[in-house]
Amino acid sequence: MNTDTSARVLVIMPAWNEAESVGNTVREVLSVGMPYDVLVVNDGSRDETAELAAAAGATVLNLPFNLGVGGAMRAGFKYAQRAGYRRVIQVDADGQHDPRNIEEVLAGLDRADISIGARFADRGDYEVKGPRKWAMQFLARVISGLAKTRLTDVTSGFRAANERAIAQYLDHYPAEYLGDTIDSLVVAVRSGCKVTQIPVAMRPRQGGTPSHNPVKAAIYLGRSVFALLFALTRKRSNIQTSSVVSQEPAAC
């Protein structure tokens, strides 16, 4: 991995039993030809996720047992801060996030602390229906109000963060259900982080099996509302960083 990390981007890829797709996903990210380093956080996988990720060119951080996406991402953010990265972006190991969109999502950090790759922003044909769609729309409306900007996809895991957001995430990045998306975003916004979104097109999973079905969609609706209410009770963070990028006071 390049030692001058301050000028590079860390692509954090949480992975749990993603042996079918993680190798190809890592290779695809690295083939874009941009200054990206890939960190695969092996979240207690029982298959060959770690070995295949390393063989594809990623640095692998092995967790002793499954912590969930929230725990994996928090480990990734800690690695990024200690290694001196100023920008990071989360990319799913299943290949749904197109690496060609990474630079577009990162560009959102020119005007915000957190940039979300949005699936429902007039680009691509990704679609959800029923309770899951209702939940996503409700969450988007509420968090748009908090962020004072229009957001259409607040549950997207395709999101980038700058130094100030990384510091805030390390102070508060929960491992609970939907904590890595809803809870972390709500607390970041309430702590002063600016958020923007960039339209992206999603791709089908490159491996594994989707976990959604009508019953789980209904459960998702209830859990997402609970997650939002819980997030609103969280204590906001007051993080200051010593960023040399901007002379303005830290936004979060």
N, C-alpha and C positions, 0 to 999 in steps of 0.2 A: 504494500500500500504506500502511496506517495507520502513522503514525510511533510511536505508543505500542505497541510490539511486546511489551512485558513482560506486557501483559494479554491478548494475543491468542495464537492457536494457529497454528503454521505447518504446513500440510499439504504434505508433501514427496511429489512424484509422479514417480518415475523413469520415463522413457519412451524406448523405442527402437522407432522405426517404428510408432507407435501413432496414425497419422493418422485411422484409422477410428473411434476411440473417445475420444481424449483431449479433444477439444472438449466433447463431451457430458458427460464425466466431470467436467471442471473446472466447467462450468455447474451441474451437479447439486450439487457440493460447495458452491458459492457460494450456491445457492438455498436451502440449509438455513436461512439467516438467523442463523447463529451467527458469533462473531468469529473467522472463519477467513481466513487468507491462504494462497493456493495458490502453491507454487513447483514448476514443472515442470522437472525436470533432464533436458534433452534430451541423451540419451546417444549422440551421434554419429548421429542418425537421417538417413536418406537420403530421407525423404519430407517431407510438410508438417507434421510433428508440432509443430515450434516455432511456425510461423505460426498454426496453428489453436489452439494452447494460449494464445498471446498474445491472439488475437482473442476468446477465451472469457473473458478476464479474469485469466489467470495471469501471474505473473512468470516469465520463462523464463531458466534458466541453461544456456547452450550449452556442451557439452563437445566438444572438437575431434575426438574419435574415440570409438568404443564402448569403455567401461571395464567394462561389466557392472553389475548392480544394486548390488554392493558399492561400487564406485567412485563411482557416481552418488549413492548415499545418503551416502557420506562427504563429498562436495562439498555436499550438502544440509545436513548437520549443521554443517559449517563456516560456511555462509551463516547458518544459524539462530543460532549462537553469536555471530557478529560483529554480527548485526542485533539481538541482545538478546532473542530468544524464549526463554521458560522452558519451554514445552511444544511438542513436535512430534509428528506422527503420519504414518506412511507409508501412502499409499493408492495402489493400483495404477491405472495409467492405462487398463486394459482394462475398467473398470467392474464388476469382480467384487465389490469391496468396496462395501457399501451406505453412502453418506454419512450416512444416518440413524442408523447405528450408531457414528459417530465419537465422539459425546458419551459414549456408554456405555463405549467403550474408554478414553477420556480419564479417566473417573471412576475407573478402576483406579489412576491415579497418586496418588489420595488415600491409598493404603496401600502403594504400591510405586514403584520407580524405572522399571520397564518394565512395560507392560500389553499383553498379547497378545490380539488378537481371534481367538478359537479356533473353528475350524470343526467340531471333533468334541467338542462339550460339550453335547449334548442340545438343540440348536437348529438348525433347518433340516434339509435333506436332502442336504447335500453328502456324497459318498461316493467313496472310492478302493478299489481292489482289488489283489490279488496282491502282487508284490514291493514296489511303492510303499507299500502299506498296511503291510506287515511292517516296512519301514524306518522309517516314521513312528512306529509303535508302539514299536519298539526305542529310537529316539531320545528319544521322550517319556518312557519309563521311566527311562532313564539320566539325562537332564537333570532330571527331577522329583526324583531322588535328590540331585543336586547342589544344586538350588534349595530342597530341603526343603519342597516344596509340589507338589500334583498339577497337572501340565500335560499336556494332551492333544494340543496342536498346536504343537510347537516350530518347525515350518518355515513357519508363517504369516508373511506379509509385512505383515499388517495389525496394526501395533504402534505404541504410543506411548512416548515417553520424556520424562523431566523433565530439569532442568538437570544433575543429577549423572550421569545416564545419557548425556546428550549429550557431556559432558566425557570420559567413559570411552570412548564410541564414537570420539571424535576421536583418542584415544590408541591405540585398536585397533579398527579396523573393516575387515576384510580384503576383498579383491576376488576371492579364490579362489572356486571352485564351492562353493555352500552357505555361503560365508563370511558372507554378509549375514544368514543366519538361525542356523545351528548354531554356527559359530565365534564370531561376535560375542556370541551369547547365553551360551555356555559361559564365555568370558573375563569377561563382565560379572558372571555369577553368582559365579565364583571370586574376583572382585575385590570382592565384597561387595554388589553390587546386588540389591535385592529384586525378585522377578518375580511377577506375578499374571496370570490370564487372565480374559477376559470372553467368554461365549458369543455368537457372531454367526452369522448365516445368510449364506452365500455366494450370489452370483448367477452366471448364465452369463456368459461373456465377451461384451462388447458389440461386439466387433470383433476381427479377426485370427483366427488358427488355433491351437488348443491344440497343444502340442508333445509330448504324451504318447502313447506306443504301447507294446506289450508289450516290445519290445527296449529302449527307453529307460527303461522302468520297472525292468527288471533292472539296467541300468547305474546307475540312480539308487540302487538298493539298495547296490551295492558302493561307490559314491562317497560315499554318506551315512555309511556306517560309517567309511570312511577319513577323511572330514571331521571326524567326532567324535573319532577317535583323534588326529588332528592338532591339533584344538582343545585337547585335554587336555594337550598338550605346550607350549602357549603360555604365556608368562610373564604372570602376572596383573598388572593395572594397580593403581596406588595413587593415584587421582585425588582431589583435594580441590577443592571449589568454594566460592565465596563467596556461596552462596544466601542470600537474605534471607527465604526462605519458611519455613525451619525453623531452629531454634537447635540442633538435634541435630548431632553430628558427621556428616560426609558418609559415606554408606553405601558409596560406591564411588569 
